[in-house]
Every structure is written in C-alpha cells, then in structure tokens.
Amino acid sequence: MAASSPQQPQPAAGANGPRQTTSGIVSLVFGILQFVALPLIATIVALVAGYRSRNDAAANPALSDDLGKVGRILGWIGVVIALVVLGLGLLVGVVGVAMM
C-alpha cells in the first residue's frame, strides 16, 4: 500500500498580490527616465500615465496602483526641479542684467 500524501493547497489567483496596471509600469519607467534623458517629455508622460493608472485601479479592484503612485510622485518631483531650475535661471538673468 502506498502512503497517500496530503494534497498541497493551490495558490489562489493573484496570490502574489494584485496585478499592476500597464499604465502604472509606464509611469514608473518614465518617472525614472526623466532624470536620465528627456526631462520635460518624460515628466508629462509619467504624470499622465500615473493618473490613468489610478483611474484604472479604481475601476478594477484586481489591479494595483502602487507603481503608478510612485511614477506620479517622481513626475511631480520632476516638475518641482524644473520650476526651481527655471526660477534660478531667471534670477541669474535678472541679476546679470542688473550688474551691467
């Protein structure tokens, strides 16, 4: 007689957590890409894709917006950095003209 082995429980669908939205992945990739190349375009794509990811995850509870949230945060950091650089450039320009 062969000893019967207890059955292993099958993992439920999504046992590794909810699936990420495609737009969330795009948002994260472009959020990182903005610091390496294409700062303005990548910032816009990161923000648009991040907000689309949030909407997709709200419409479907099986999807997660974690990566989209990180992409949105990186996108807003890119916006702040761009505004600071623009402000410093204007300041340097104004001071340079005033020194003449």
C-alpha positions as CSV (number, residue, x, y, z in Angstrom):
1,M,0.0,0.0,0.0
2,A,1.3,3.3,-1.0
3,A,1.1,6.0,1.6
4,S,-1.1,8.9,0.4
5,S,0.5,12.3,0.7
6,P,-1.6,15.2,1.8
7,Q,-2.6,17.5,-1.1
8,Q,-0.9,20.8,-1.4
9,P,-3.3,23.7,-1.5
10,Q,-3.3,25.5,-4.8
11,P,-2.5,29.2,-4.6
12,A,-5.4,31.5,-5.3
13,A,-5.4,33.6,-8.4
14,G,-3.4,36.7,-7.5
15,A,-1.7,35.1,-4.6
16,N,1.3,37.3,-5.2
17,G,-0.8,40.4,-4.7
18,P,-2.9,42.4,-7.2
19,R,-1.6,42.9,-10.7
20,Q,0.0,46.2,-11.6
21,T,-1.6,48.3,-14.3
22,T,0.3,48.7,-17.6
23,S,0.0,52.5,-17.3
24,G,1.5,52.2,-13.8
25,I,4.5,50.5,-15.2
26,V,4.8,53.1,-17.9
27,S,4.5,55.9,-15.3
28,L,7.3,54.4,-13.2
29,V,9.6,53.9,-16.2
30,F,9.1,57.4,-17.5
31,G,9.4,58.8,-13.9
32,I,12.9,57.3,-13.7
33,L,13.7,58.2,-17.3
34,Q,13.1,61.9,-16.7
35,F,16.2,62.1,-14.6
36,V,18.3,60.4,-17.2
37,A,17.0,61.8,-20.6
38,L,14.0,63.7,-22.0
39,P,13.2,65.6,-18.8
40,L,10.2,67.5,-20.0
41,I,8.5,64.8,-22.1
42,A,9.2,62.0,-19.7
43,T,7.7,64.1,-16.8
44,I,4.5,64.7,-18.7
45,V,4.2,61.0,-19.7
46,A,4.9,59.9,-16.1
47,L,2.1,62.2,-14.7
48,V,-0.4,61.3,-17.4
49,A,0.2,57.6,-17.2
50,G,0.2,57.8,-13.4
51,Y,-3.2,59.3,-13.2
52,R,-4.5,56.9,-15.8
53,S,-3.2,54.1,-13.6
54,R,-5.1,55.5,-10.7
55,N,-8.3,55.5,-12.7
56,D,-7.7,52.0,-14.0
57,A,-7.1,50.7,-10.5
58,A,-10.2,52.5,-9.2
59,A,-12.3,50.9,-11.9
60,N,-10.9,47.3,-11.3
61,P,-10.2,46.2,-7.8
62,A,-8.0,43.4,-9.1
63,L,-5.4,46.0,-10.2
64,S,-2.9,47.9,-8.1
65,D,-1.9,51.5,-8.5
66,D,1.4,51.1,-6.5
67,L,3.8,51.7,-9.4
68,G,1.5,54.4,-10.8
69,K,1.7,56.2,-7.5
70,V,5.5,56.1,-7.5
71,G,5.5,57.3,-11.1
72,R,3.2,60.2,-10.2
73,I,5.5,61.2,-7.2
74,L,8.6,61.1,-9.5
75,G,6.7,63.1,-12.1
76,W,5.8,65.8,-9.5
77,I,9.4,65.8,-8.3
78,G,10.5,66.5,-11.9
79,V,8.0,69.4,-12.1
80,V,9.4,70.9,-8.9
81,I,13.0,70.5,-10.1
82,A,12.1,72.1,-13.5
83,L,10.5,75.1,-11.7
84,V,13.5,75.6,-9.4
85,V,15.9,75.4,-12.4
86,L,13.7,77.9,-14.3
87,G,13.5,80.2,-11.3
88,L,17.2,80.1,-10.8
89,G,17.8,80.8,-14.5
90,L,15.5,83.8,-14.3
91,L,17.2,85.0,-11.2
92,V,20.7,84.7,-12.7
93,G,19.4,86.5,-15.8
94,V,17.9,89.4,-13.8
95,V,21.0,89.7,-11.6
96,G,23.2,89.6,-14.7
97,V,21.3,92.4,-16.4
98,A,21.3,94.5,-13.2
99,M,25.1,94.1,-12.9
100,M,25.7,95.6,-16.3
